[in-house]
Each structure stands twice: as structure tokens, then as C-alpha cells.
């Protein structure tokens, strides 16, 4: 766990954290954070994310089970996903599959 994780856990423990930001803003912020993280170094592979209990969307799951190296599984498939484009453009975007962070950001 890094210092940022600890900080956010302390903030959450201090009281109710409710964010009523527009889903487009949440989606763009998430994309920017993941892109910045990828610029710093290799992301955790999807196989490792799944092993740690994170739900994967259908597309991430396909990449995770594909017979490719862990290096490719450490790329961000969300960068090329239509769900990201929809979520960054429309409030209440038609994204419904489980495990998709962009679907989770929708204010429904």
C-alpha cells in the first residue's frame, strides 16, 4: 500500500465521502490518472488485478486469458475501449457490463 492509498483510507475513515461529480468528469479524471500511472512505469497486469480480487470487464477478461505475455497484459485496454469514449463524452452513457470502471462512474 502506498502513501496515497493510506491518505485516501484516512479521509474515508474520517467521515462519509460522497462525490456527486458528473460522470463525464469522473471518467476523464480516471483516464488521466491511469495514463499518468502508466507514464511512470508498468501497470499491474490484468491477471494480477484479477488475482487480487478486482472485477474485470468483459474486454479486460479477454486480454487476461489471452495467450500473450504479462507485458501486454500490463497495458491499459481501456485506452482503446468504446466505453471510455462514451463515458468521457456523455452523462448516463449506455455502458452496462459489470467490472467496467466507466460504467461504475455513471450517475444512475
Secondary structure, 3 states (H helix, E strand, C coil): CCHHHHHHHHHHHHCCCCCCCCHHHHHHHHHHHHHHHHHHCCCCCHHHHHHCCCCCCHHHHHHHHCCCCHHHHCCCHHHHCHHHHHHHHCCCCCCCCCCCHHHHHCCC
